[in-house]
Amino acid sequence: MTQLSPEEIAHAQHALEGIAVRTPTLKLHSERWRETLPAISGGAIKLELFQQVGSFKARGAYLGIKALNDAQRQAGVVAASGGNHALAVAWAARKLNVQAEIAIPKTADPVRINGCKDMGAKVILCEHIADAFQVMETRVSQDGLTMIHPFEGKNMTLGSATCGAEFIAQEPDLDVFIVPVGGGGLIGGLAAAVKLAKPSARVIGVEPFGADSMFQSFKQGKPVRIDNIDTIADSLASPTAMPFSYGVAKQYVDEVVRVGDDELLNAMRIYQHVLGLMIEPACAASLAAALGPLKEVIQGRNVGLIACGSNMGMPRYQELMKGL
């Protein structure tokens, strides 16, 4: 089943009470914001970058590890990730006293690699993200660890649904939600929560042109894999959509649009200059879409943007932003 129920979302919220941060929202009506971006001054941003370990991923990772039975807890968990999910699993495993292994590309931002180590996870450095997934699958099949997938599965989707339920409760007047898409766990869960609470609201996903597996899946009517990934938004760089997350997204999401890396960089610049926030490219995707392909769609609407997370060291940030 690819539908979520209000009862399931409420149960997930209860499980995360006192554990996950009820992240704040920022209304977009300051004079500086209105002067810079008058077209989207009637909404709000959900600042999920202030979540535990700096990402919405903490919600689903905690739910997934909490749901383990005693034997699974004893064996430990494993995850493959280039970024935010790695940190989320390391944090949730430490919180729940479960050993975690993280397969991560050696090219990942050192902030992410060192953060996992600091939280007690065993870090396995890999050449590429594909190699990291192979390591994860081997540890599951041969050694009995439990996989905590970065986006596929009920618990990851329910974690994102708790973010959506919070947002609609905090900002009930919003009628358009723009959500970054990587594998689809965030947008599926958030869209389910929003649509269950307010069926008339529109939920729109945004992907980079260079990592548009969900856009292509919506176009073809089934989960698809794309051949090449080419985007600065490494946290959105999933090469494939998968059955459960795709099914939930297809059930609740109105459409998926795409943005270029230059649009992501411009949105990062606006976050820095207008809001004083240093964010990673994935976190800028909602704003990039609002300024680009969705500019006409959102005219006169109350728009909700998701700042999904941000874990990026200063050297990488400066490298991306030079010249802007």
C-alpha positions in Angstrom: 0.0 0.0 0.0 1.3 3.5 -0.9 -1.2 5.4 1.2 -0.5 6.8 4.7 -3.2 7.2 7.3 -3.6 10.1 9.8 -3.3 7.5 12.5 0.1 6.3 11.2 1.3 9.9 11.0 0.1 10.7 14.5 1.8 7.5 15.9 5.1 8.6 14.3 4.7 12.1 15.7 4.2 10.5 19.2 7.3 8.4 18.7 9.4 11.4 17.9 8.0 13.7 20.6 10.9 15.0 22.6 13.4 13.5 20.2 13.0 15.3 16.9 13.1 19.1 16.9 9.8 20.8 16.0 11.6 23.0 13.6 10.4 26.6 13.3 8.9 28.3 10.3 9.9 31.8 9.0 7.2 34.0 7.5 8.3 35.7 4.4 7.1 39.1 5.1 10.2 41.1 6.3 10.8 44.3 4.4 14.1 43.0 3.1 12.5 39.8 1.8 9.7 41.7 0.1 12.1 44.1 -1.5 14.3 41.3 -2.8 11.6 38.7 -3.7 8.2 40.4 -3.9 6.6 37.5 -5.8 7.0 35.1 -2.9 6.4 37.3 0.1 3.2 35.7 1.2 4.3 32.4 2.6 6.8 30.7 4.9 9.9 28.5 5.0 10.1 25.4 7.2 13.6 25.5 8.6 14.3 21.8 8.8 18.0 22.5 8.6 17.7 23.1 12.3 16.6 19.5 12.8 18.8 17.0 14.8 22.1 16.7 12.8 20.9 19.4 10.4 18.5 17.4 8.3 14.9 16.0 8.0 16.6 12.6 7.6 16.9 12.3 11.4 13.1 11.7 11.7 12.9 8.6 9.5 16.3 7.2 10.7 15.1 7.3 14.3 11.8 5.7 13.5 13.5 2.9 11.5 16.0 2.0 14.2 13.4 2.3 17.0 11.3 -0.3 15.1 14.0 -3.0 15.2 13.5 -6.2 17.2 16.0 -7.3 19.8 18.0 -9.5 17.4 18.2 -6.7 14.8 19.4 -4.3 17.5 22.1 -6.7 18.6 23.4 -7.2 15.0 23.4 -3.5 14.3 22.5 -1.4 11.2 24.2 -0.2 8.1 23.5 2.7 5.7 25.0 4.0 2.5 25.0 7.7 2.0 27.0 10.6 0.8 25.7 13.0 3.3 22.8 13.9 5.5 21.4 10.3 5.8 24.8 9.1 7.0 24.7 11.6 9.9 21.1 10.9 10.7 21.7 7.1 11.0 24.8 7.7 13.1 22.9 10.0 15.4 19.8 7.8 15.7 21.9 4.7 16.3 23.8 6.4 19.1 20.5 7.7 20.6 19.1 4.1 20.6 22.3 2.4 21.6 22.7 0.4 18.4 25.9 0.0 16.5 25.9 1.6 13.1 28.1 1.2 10.0 28.1 3.9 7.4 29.4 3.3 3.8 30.2 6.7 2.4 32.2 7.9 -0.6 35.6 9.2 0.3 34.9 12.3 -1.7 32.1 13.3 0.7 32.4 16.5 2.6 34.8 15.9 5.6 32.1 17.5 7.9 29.9 14.6 7.1 32.5 11.9 7.4 33.9 13.2 10.7 30.5 13.8 12.1 29.6 10.1 11.7 32.9 9.1 13.4 32.3 11.5 16.2 28.9 9.9 16.9 30.5 6.5 17.2 29.6 5.0 13.9 32.0 2.8 12.0 32.8 4.6 8.7 33.6 2.6 5.6 35.1 4.8 2.9 34.3 3.9 -0.6 35.3 5.1 -4.1 31.8 6.0 -5.2 28.2 6.0 -3.9 27.5 2.9 -6.0 30.3 1.1 -4.2 28.8 2.3 -0.9 25.5 0.7 -1.7 27.3 -2.5 -2.7 29.0 -2.5 0.7 25.7 -1.9 2.4 24.0 -4.8 0.6 26.9 -7.1 1.4 26.8 -6.4 5.1 23.0 -7.1 5.1 23.2 -10.3 3.0 26.3 -11.8 4.5 26.5 -10.4 8.0 22.9 -9.9 9.1 23.0 -6.1 9.6 19.7 -4.3 9.0 19.7 -1.8 6.2 18.5 1.7 7.0 17.7 2.9 3.4 18.1 6.6 2.7 14.6 7.0 1.4 12.8 3.8 0.6 10.5 2.4 3.2 7.6 3.2 5.5 9.6 4.6 8.4 11.5 7.0 6.2 8.3 8.2 4.6 6.5 8.5 7.9 9.4 10.6 9.3 8.9 13.0 6.5 5.2 13.0 7.1 5.8 14.3 10.6 7.6 17.3 9.0 4.6 17.9 6.8 2.1 17.6 9.6 4.1 20.1 11.6 4.3 22.6 8.7 0.6 22.6 7.9 -0.3 22.9 11.6 2.2 25.8 12.0 1.1 27.6 8.7 -2.5 26.5 8.0 -3.0 29.3 5.3 -0.4 27.9 2.9 -1.8 26.5 -0.3 1.3 25.5 -2.3 4.2 23.5 -1.0 7.5 23.3 -2.9 9.7 20.3 -1.8 13.1 19.1 -2.8 13.3 15.6 -4.3 16.2 13.2 -4.0 14.9 9.7 -3.7 11.4 10.7 -2.9 11.0 9.9 0.8 10.7 13.6 1.8 8.2 14.7 -0.7 6.1 11.5 -0.5 5.7 11.7 3.3 5.3 15.5 3.4 2.8 15.5 0.6 0.7 12.8 2.3 0.5 14.8 5.5 -0.4 18.0 3.7 -3.1 16.4 1.5 -4.7 14.6 4.4 -5.0 17.8 6.3 -5.7 20.1 3.3 -6.7 18.3 0.1 -7.0 21.5 -1.9 -3.3 22.3 -1.4 -0.8 21.7 -4.2 2.5 19.9 -3.5 5.2 20.3 -6.1 8.5 18.6 -6.2 11.8 20.0 -7.5 14.8 18.1 -8.8 18.1 19.2 -10.4 18.2 18.6 -14.2 21.2 16.4 -13.6 19.5 14.1 -11.1 15.9 13.9 -12.2 14.9 10.3 -11.6 11.5 11.2 -10.0 10.7 13.6 -12.9 11.4 10.9 -15.4 9.5 8.3 -13.3 6.4 10.6 -13.3 6.8 11.0 -17.0 7.0 7.3 -17.7 4.5 6.2 -15.0 6.8 3.9 -13.2 10.0 4.0 -11.2 13.0 4.5 -13.5 16.8 4.6 -13.2 18.8 7.4 -15.0 22.2 6.7 -16.4 24.2 9.8 -15.4 24.2 12.1 -12.3 25.6 15.6 -12.8 24.6 18.2 -10.2 26.2 20.1 -7.4 23.2 19.0 -5.2 24.7 15.8 -4.0 22.0 15.3 -1.4 19.5 15.1 -4.2 21.6 12.9 -6.4 19.6 9.6 -6.4 20.0 7.7 -9.7 16.8 5.8 -9.2 13.2 6.0 -8.0 12.0 3.0 -6.0 8.6 1.3 -5.8 7.4 2.4 -2.3 8.6 6.0 -2.3 7.6 6.5 -6.0 4.1 5.1 -5.2 3.6 7.4 -2.3 4.8 10.4 -4.3 2.6 9.5 -7.3 -0.4 9.2 -4.9 0.0 12.6 -3.3 2.3 14.9 -5.4 0.8 17.2 -8.1 3.9 17.6 -10.3 7.7 17.6 -10.3 9.7 20.4 -11.9 13.5 20.8 -12.5 16.1 23.5 -11.9 19.7 24.0 -13.0 22.7 24.2 -10.8 23.0 27.9 -11.6 19.5 28.4 -10.2 20.5 26.5 -7.0 23.6 28.7 -6.6 21.5 31.9 -7.0 19.1 30.6 -4.3 22.0 29.8 -2.0 23.2 33.4 -2.5 19.8 34.8 -1.6 19.7 32.6 1.6 23.1 34.0 2.6 22.5 37.7 1.7 18.9 38.0 2.8 18.5 35.5 5.6 22.1 35.1 6.7 22.0 31.3 6.3 24.8 29.2 4.8 23.0 26.3 3.1 23.9 23.4 0.8 22.5 23.2 -2.7 19.7 20.7 -1.9 18.4 23.1 0.8 18.1 25.8 -1.9 16.0 23.8 -4.3 12.5 25.0 -3.2 13.5 28.6 -3.5 15.2 28.0 -6.8 12.0 26.5 -8.2 9.9 29.3 -6.8 12.1 31.9 -8.6 12.3 29.8 -11.8 9.9 27.3 -13.3 7.1 27.9 -10.7 7.3 31.7 -10.8 4.0 32.1 -12.6 2.3 29.2 -10.8 2.7 30.7 -7.4 1.6 34.2 -8.2 -1.0 35.3 -5.5 -0.6 32.0 -3.6 0.6 31.4 0.0 3.8 29.4 -0.6 5.5 26.9 1.7 9.2 26.3 1.1 11.2 23.5 2.6 14.7 24.2 3.7 15.4 20.4 4.1 18.8 20.4 5.7 22.4 21.6 5.5 25.6 19.9 6.3 28.5 21.5 4.4 31.9 22.6 5.4 33.2 26.1 4.7 35.7 25.0 2.1 33.1 23.4 -0.1 30.7 26.2 0.4 33.3 28.8 -0.6 34.2 26.7 -3.6 30.6 26.7 -4.8 29.9 30.3 -4.1 33.1 31.9 -5.6 32.2 34.4 -8.2 28.7 35.0 -7.0 
